Amino acid sequence: MPTPVPLFDLSRVLMPHRPALHAALERCLTHGIFVLGPEVAQFEKQLATYLGTPQAIGLSSGTDSLLATFLALISQGRLQPGDEILTTAFTFIASATSILRAGLRPVFVDIAPGHFHPQIADYEQAWGPKTRGVLIVHLFGEPQPLDEIAQLCADNNGVMIEDCAQAIGAVQPDGRAVGTRGLAGTLSFFPAKNLGTLGDGGAAYTADPELGQRIREIRQHGMAAKYQHQHLGGNFRLDALHAAFLAVLLPELGGWIAARRQHAARYTHEFKTLSDRGLLTLPGTIPGHAWNQYVIRTPHRDRVKAHLDSLSIGNAIYYPSALHVQGALRTANPPAALANTDRACQEVLALPIYPGLQEYEQALVIQAVTDALNAA
Ligand SMILES: Cc1ncc(COP(=O)(O)O)c(C=O)c1O
């Protein structure tokens, strides 16, 4: 019987923190405030300090954080319904559907060869007369270079928003957290993220006090004063329980990111020969990477996947089809030709990298990938 290796196992990671999580639950049961309230306010401060930003707003998910941010920008008049926002199609569906649900139009930009993201030249080329901004996605935890994109947005009076759902813990070369360069950053606390809660949760953060206040209102149905609903919003509130759990877990994030970086470095080292032989392409290893996923590319992807599956070694395809071919977005987007994105969908494979991964387990993953590619 092969030893199964999970792609991700949060219960393993949480094991040492169970007493503190139980205490957080007990505290909430005692004070009885379960939606927003002091737990959320305290976590928001803690998160803002961690990110080095003036304010963070606790929200119900990463999806709702994006939606609330775009709705806030529309309600402020900084964006108009129908405005076009450039973004990648090589991401999770929420990046683009949140733009669309807010009344804007996502316009897809192809990723660049050798990258999982579009580069500045791709955005420049795609910028059209109706473009009013860019949604950057720091996919897999890889911080994107932003200087030139920020300049492009500034020169054209557009907004730059950063979807950091997969990238908490990632830092830019100047040491700043991802999401703090754009007008706003958004996070997901879905369990599989670098900082996950025991359910769904999210946050937005911004150095712009008025935008932050507007997002706070939008998360409660656009309520500016009690039962005075000035703007279109929704129920996008973070539960107190999640804030209490996240307050316990945020101090662990630094250690978890360090473990992810160590696992990534080991894969990169061990796969060097396969990479030199042209059998796989390694992900770029920039220092501020937060490694929510370690994603290799290989034309032999299906063979490697089948071998890992046969050994019960966790793996996943992020993403098997990109957003420009999703039915959910067909009304917004005429068929686009995104050749590099399509090719990536055929070649990518994510390997286990979460902090609880044991050394011997990673050795099994490395051996299995090596065996499959040597047989290719
Ligand atoms: C890039 C990206 N954006 C947004 C989201 C949405 O976050 P949530 O699942 O918390 O709604 C995710 C979640 O996987 C994501 O990966």
The ligand as an SDF file (V2000), in Angstrom:
LIG
                    3D

 16 16  0  0  0  0  0  0  0  0999 V2000
   -7.3300   34.4490   -6.8660 C   0  0  0  0  0  0  0  0  0  0  0  0
   -8.5820   34.2820   -6.0570 C   0  0  0  0  0  0  0  0  0  0  0  0
   -9.4470   35.3010   -5.9570 N   0  0  0  0  0  0  0  0  0  0  0  0
  -10.5630   35.2150   -5.2280 C   0  0  0  0  0  0  0  0  0  0  0  0
  -10.8840   34.0620   -4.5610 C   0  0  0  0  0  0  0  0  0  0  0  0
  -12.1650   33.9760   -3.8170 C   0  0  0  0  0  0  0  0  0  0  0  0
  -11.9920   33.7400   -2.4460 O   0  0  0  0  0  0  0  0  0  0  0  0
  -13.1400   32.9880   -1.6100 P   0  0  0  0  0  0  0  0  0  0  0  0
  -13.0930   31.5480   -1.9640 O   0  0  0  0  0  0  0  0  0  0  0  0
  -12.7480   33.2470   -0.1860 O   0  0  0  0  0  0  0  0  0  0  0  0
  -14.4270   33.6210   -1.9660 O   0  0  0  0  0  0  0  0  0  0  0  0
  -10.0190   32.9790   -4.6130 C   0  0  0  0  0  0  0  0  0  0  0  0
  -10.3390   31.7100   -3.9230 C   0  0  0  0  0  0  0  0  0  0  0  0
   -9.8900   30.6420   -4.2840 O   0  0  0  0  0  0  0  0  0  0  0  0
   -8.8440   33.0730   -5.3890 C   0  0  0  0  0  0  0  0  0  0  0  0
   -7.9810   32.0530   -5.4880 O   0  0  0  0  0  0  0  0  0  0  0  0
  1  2  1  0
  2  3  1  0
  2 15  2  0
  3  4  2  0
  4  5  1  0
  5  6  1  0
  5 12  2  0
  6  7  1  0
  7  8  1  0
  8  9  2  0
  8 10  1  0
  8 11  1  0
 12 13  1  0
 12 15  1  0
 13 14  2  0
 15 16  1  0
M  END
$$$$
